[in-house]
Amino acid sequence: MHRAKALRISPVGVRGIVGPGLTVTHALDFAAAFGTLLATDGPVLIGRDPRSSGQMLLPAAVSALLACGRDVIDLGIVSTPVLQHSIRRLNAAGGISLGASHNAAEWNALKFLGPGGTYLASSEAGELLDIYHLKKFDFVEWNHIGKLSKSTDALKTYLDELAEVFDFEKLRHFRIVVDCCNGTSSTILERVRDRFHWPLILINSRLEGKAFAHEPETSARMVGSQLGPLIQPLGADAGFLFDADADRIACATAQGEALSEELILPLVADGQLARMPGRIVLTNLSTTALVDEVARQRGGEVVRVPVGRQAAIDALSGYLPDQIAVAGEGTGAVMLPQFRFVYDGIAAMLMILTIMADRGQALHEIVAGFPKYEMLKGEVPLKQMRIPQLYSELREAFGQEGRANTLDGLRVDWHDHWFHVRVSQTEPLVRVICESRGEAPQALFDGLMEQVRRLA
């Protein structure tokens, strides 16, 4: 693989294939830039997922932070959501999460979190990258080097916070199968099982550094091949699949039907808006239009932003927590205001089960109440770079009678279908998404792909 393709630097952090892309030097320099950036007093928390490369990258990141005079608390193997909860609880200056979420085992990443436990704002992320590229690090004298300590109570306090929001006594009658994908969800759910006496059925629960049972991808395809076939034989009420970092989920019904990852946000939005009518659902331009229908039925409003977690965090800063019902993406990642907007797959799973319990309905019955939407996705390598011409011609060819949105590439909406064409932030690709109420918009999708191939 070409070296440039093996490393991706974005406003959220840096990720890459360890060796040809992400190296110890990257971990040292990015952590030093982060230690230099932070203006808030307090320790920096660090945690990692079970990838074996984390054992190499973590000491490098810790050393750089200590060299910047920062005290560091190592939480061990924990999910990014657990790390984010701990940052807020301990009034820490920030945190670094080492883990590549939905990427394969050869990948790893450093994700940077601010003092509130959320991802950095765009201005902060821009400053971090400037410091990194200029190599202007604030290293301290030998007698001001920070101190390293370890903490083992992060999971306990995280479960305490979950128990304040969710009624585990009401939920533990559900028979649930969970595919942990050898990641951090297993450490959390084993504690949930023991503490709340909930006989969860966990598969692929052993932590693995190199050999995940399957790709940690939260999609209907992965649920259908790995989890769905187990649901009926085990007599389960539902099944959930996590990525390696426990911040995304996908799910299956009691019949073993794999649900699209696009359904997670509408499901959670439906439950949240039933309790919090009139609030806002914040999502991006590539997310299913089903969320708009759900919001309208519940008296809510959808606010759409560019694709990327950075855009969501920036947008959330303009609202009070009690104005938002939920924020999320079509990837199975959602944020709840009850947890100050942390992408948290465990909380999303518990919210879906709470909806089932409150309504006395099975998951397939709830989903059957939604109108049917079909989405098609494609991507085209970016070579010719004629992007302005591409957007102009697409708008001319397809958008004459629709509502055009140029906030992130080009999205055009009609009353029952839409498309979104945009250049990826992390890869040399043009992404094409097309959705329709009812049947899949195959002809529109094919026309879009032909136009994009000609000009991209």
Buried (B, 14 or more C-beta within 10 A) or exposed (E): EEEEEBBBBBBBBBBBBBEBBBBBEBBBBBBBBBBBBBEEEBBBBBBBBBBBBBEBBBBBBBBBBBBBBBBBBBBBBBBBBBBBBBBBBBEBBBBBBBBBBBBBBBBBBBBBBBBBBBBBBBEBBEBBBEBBEEEEBBBBEEEEBBEBEEBEEBBEBBBEBBBEEBEBEEBBEBBBBBBBBBBBBBBBBBBBBEBBEBEBBBBBBEBBBEEBBBBBBBBBEBBBEBBBBBBBEBEBBBBBBBBBBBBBBBBBBBEBBBBBBBBBBBBBBBBBBBEBEEBBBBBBBBBBBBBBBBBEBBEBBBBBBBBBBBBBBBBBEEBEEEBBBBBBBBBBBBBBBBBBBBBBBBBBBBBBBBBBBEBEBBBBEBBEEBEEBBBBBBBBEBEEEBBEEBBEBBBEEBBEEBEBBEBBBBBBBBEEBBBBBBBBBEEEBBBBBBBBBEEBBEEBBEBBBEBBBEBB
